[in-house]
Amino acid sequence: MQFYDSHILSVVLFTPVAGALLMLLIPRDNAAAHRWMGNLFGFLGLIVSLPLLWRFDVHEAGFQFLETHEWIPSIGARYTLGIDGISFLMVMLTTVLGAISILSSWSAIRKREKEYYILFLLLQTGMLGVFMSLDFVLFYVFWEVMLVPMYFLIGVWGSERRLYAAIKFFLYTLAGSVVMLLAIVAIYFNAHTFDIRTILEAPHALFSVQLQKWLFWGFFFAFAIKVPMFPFHTWLPDAHTEAPTAGSVILAGVLLKMGTYGFMRFSLPMFPDATTAFRWIMILLSIIGIIYGALVCMMQKDMKKLIAYSSVSHMGFCTLGIFALTPLGLSGSVIQQVNHGISTGALFLIVGVLYERRHTRLISEFGGLSTPMPNFAAVYMIVTLSSLGMPLLNGFVGEFTILRGVFEVPVYGMRWAAWGVIGVVLGAAYLLWLYQRVMFGNVTNPLNEHLPDMNAREYATLLPLVALAFWIGLYPKPLFRVLDKPVEQLIKHYSPGYYQAPPLAPAPSASGESPQPERK
Amino acid sequence: MRDILFQIRDIPLILPELMLAFFGMAILLTDFLLEKEQKSWNAVTAMMGVIFSGLSLWIMYPSARAGLRGFRGTIVTDQFFIFFGFIFLAATALVILLSARYLEIEGEQHGEYYALLLFATVGMMLLACGNDLIVLFIGLETMAISFYVLTGFLRRDRRSNEGALKYVLLGAFSSAILAYGFSILYGISGSTNLEDIETAVATRPATDLLVLLALATVAVGLFFKVAAVPFHQWAPDVYEGAPTPITAFVSVASKTASFALLLRLFLTVFHPIRVDWEMLVAAVAVLSMTVGNIAALTQNNVKRLLAYSSISHVGYILLGLVAGNELGLKAMAFYLLVYAFFNTGAFAIVIILRRKGLIGDELEDMNGLIERSPGAAILMLIFLLSLAGIPPTAGFIGKLLIFWALIETHHVVLAVLAVLYILPAVYYYFRIVAAMWVSKAPEGPRPRISLAQALALGISVAVTLAAGVYPEPFLRLAKYSILPFFRS
């Protein structure tokens, strides 16, 4: 127990690896054992991360649960883990979605279970490591390690064009990350350390403005490809569509967040001058992404592809919020990232439910499903509403806060927000239209007449997400409180004194009709 | 004193070489006493030779700091020698472990095979410890001639013969050019001793035509030996034709030995005219990465693919020399050390696929390996990730060090090129991965792995992962190896 107290992050990080190593010892033929072990350790990974919920101190400004050990003294790299409010939310999102998506593979994956569950657990560790690392070398190692299991999840267990999608995903993301590697090395030569905390806590001018600009672009490609921002998104529809259900859930739910997380952890606080200088490009790309993604959704015939493109649109909101560079924009963006993980994760699970029954994802194959599957229809409706930003559900909180944050930007804010609102409207259109085509009307295809409703395992995967959607929609205050300190840390680079001066925004009483955050 | 060719106390300095030569000859003598079924004892004898040689190196370790010289200054046993000596011995040991079963299947169990392996290693050792043009040249030829024979060892195989002939012709060609360069160096300085030559070269201006001619000829000879573009044409044919354990040996040990020679010459003799060769080496490095990576994209033979990929690795290693600072050289030493293990490991997987009636070196022979032999498929994945430079493997740390050295010395453009060439590399390595993991397994017996092969694979993968996850000890070794060049 004492070990757990002092190494809590390491335990969370390496529980999946421990499971993977144990599974190596079980013979391949025993598929049931692998299924059980995979689920056991997926669930265990969630359990060991739960104590973080009450141990995390929202009033603490710096990183918490720090652990640091010598690793490679020759090159000055250390094994340093720690989380702040932003990474805390990402870690929890990862463990929750990880457990859920492993459970969702139970009947969907019926070949080579051993490799599947081992790779899935390794992927879990890779993603957690990205959010926890406070050393650049360690961060980069996890950032790349995670690509390999994802390649296999898409390439081995995906659908028809899986190999193409898998290598495309790998090469695209790798292209961004190798450039980032050079930027990391360049940072070392100017800061003389790989320690992220030291660089973050340094006073403003650690890098010259010129260098900041170079470094900003060095990191930009890695993150923009991951998010994905507008011209770098083309890997995403292929990867999401071809991946197995659980892979899509993790891709959309967690992997994309690594990009936005990177922007918030590195680009914003480390290169503030460059960020200000290039902000308009980032905003422009975000807005294009929001609208373009939404328009492309309208054209899709394949349910999964539609949801994949909706990710482009929704993640556009997240980057819009980040580069608004206002407190509300930033915290709204993180909350929207969590929301996107929940809602889009759930949407992919819903497509998975249909795919397991009909082995097709074409919208035209379905229609009138609410008759044979009434409970499914209800769950799907809630998820749809949560994704399109219906008040009382989670999506609304995120989108609204982002738009408020963008609005606060002097001069241009209103125009940016106006463009963003178009995305909200289009989002409602394509999601409801999809729902209508799949669920309403008469059953047109005789194959759909006797589809069984959801089973217990499917409830177990979807209901927790629905519950989270309601919770965030009704009472988002805990999330905002977690984000208070980290956002304050970020914003001091852009509007110093924001928190000292009287609030620029109208008093909280003006927002009585919406769940508004309470700022100190 | 000067009349005595050598003294008895010089002998311990070449004890590692003597051990190898002794056991090599012992194999030749005992070979014809062995029945056909007992031929694997030759491998045991060869292994003994490697072990004893390693022990002698180990004994020298404490005195290496002093950089003892012997044979009238022609041999120097410094940290550089100890480090590279151990790489050569490790590679030789791995190749011996991988050879026994392979030769049995090929039906070519001759004692000469192991004897030549040991003689080649003697040549490599001399390359690492020679401090004199004559010794270096003799070492180079000892190694090269052993390799010519070993490449053509499968007498009944057309590809093996073709490879050997190409290797002999081009090798002789490059040796001649190198010898010409050596003769110019002798002409400049009137001595074959490297320090004397360095002093003589340093007194001349960097634009001296004679020095430039010597540099150009020696560089061409060396680039031939390490298979750098545009002197690489022999490599794919030799790699494809040679018995696979020898392919591994050529691509690892012979390359490392040639790099040892290259480092020794460029860091002593040509050190004063660094401005002349920096651009030259940079150009060759970029060409090697370009040609190696692009040609590998379309190969359907795994050995050929690995041949082209190893050309691109030469490019990466040369970049360390372009950076030329302590970190760059450390990166080269580290890269060569770990490359010996993961590249041998990759060839080892091709070796275990060999069985009667199946050569096993085509891409489609890898199909569905995960079904047929999951262990082999996972090991191959780790080796390929390391070759591509994906963490947490040794290859990643090696590449990271190279990039780091380049950035430190402000070669940003080279660094960007070098990282971008990881992308095609991942593409072609992952063609193998996709074949192993996704394609349908063909009918037929599952590949069997002998105990010796399993041991070799185990060592390779252990080093690949250990140097990737916890590289500190390996980095210390690499730093140790380049101490002789940073004494002043």
Chai-1 contact restraints between the chains, C-beta under 6 A:
chainA,res_idxA,chainB,res_idxB,connection_type,confidence,min_distance_angstrom,max_distance_angstrom,comment,restraint_id
A,I72,B,P471,contact,1.0,0.0,6.0,A-B,restraint_1
A,I72,B,E472,contact,1.0,0.0,6.0,A-B,restraint_2
A,S74,B,E472,contact,1.0,0.0,6.0,A-B,restraint_3
A,S74,B,L475,contact,1.0,0.0,6.0,A-B,restraint_4
A,V141,B,P391,contact,1.0,0.0,6.0,A-B,restraint_5
A,V141,B,P392,contact,1.0,0.0,6.0,A-B,restraint_6
A,E144,B,I390,contact,1.0,0.0,6.0,A-B,restraint_7
A,E144,B,P391,contact,1.0,0.0,6.0,A-B,restraint_8
A,V145,B,P391,contact,1.0,0.0,6.0,A-B,restraint_9
A,G155,B,V438,contact,1.0,0.0,6.0,A-B,restraint_10
A,V156,B,W437,contact,1.0,0.0,6.0,A-B,restraint_11
A,V156,B,V438,contact,1.0,0.0,6.0,A-B,restraint_12
A,L163,B,A434,contact,1.0,0.0,6.0,A-B,restraint_13
A,I167,B,F430,contact,1.0,0.0,6.0,A-B,restraint_14
A,L171,B,L423,contact,1.0,0.0,6.0,A-B,restraint_15
A,L174,B,V426,contact,1.0,0.0,6.0,A-B,restraint_16
A,A175,B,L423,contact,1.0,0.0,6.0,A-B,restraint_17
A,V178,B,V419,contact,1.0,0.0,6.0,A-B,restraint_18
A,V178,B,I422,contact,1.0,0.0,6.0,A-B,restraint_19
A,L182,B,A415,contact,1.0,0.0,6.0,A-B,restraint_20
A,L182,B,V419,contact,1.0,0.0,6.0,A-B,restraint_21
A,V185,B,F403,contact,1.0,0.0,6.0,A-B,restraint_22
A,V185,B,W404,contact,1.0,0.0,6.0,A-B,restraint_23
A,V185,B,I407,contact,1.0,0.0,6.0,A-B,restraint_24
A,A186,B,I407,contact,1.0,0.0,6.0,A-B,restraint_25
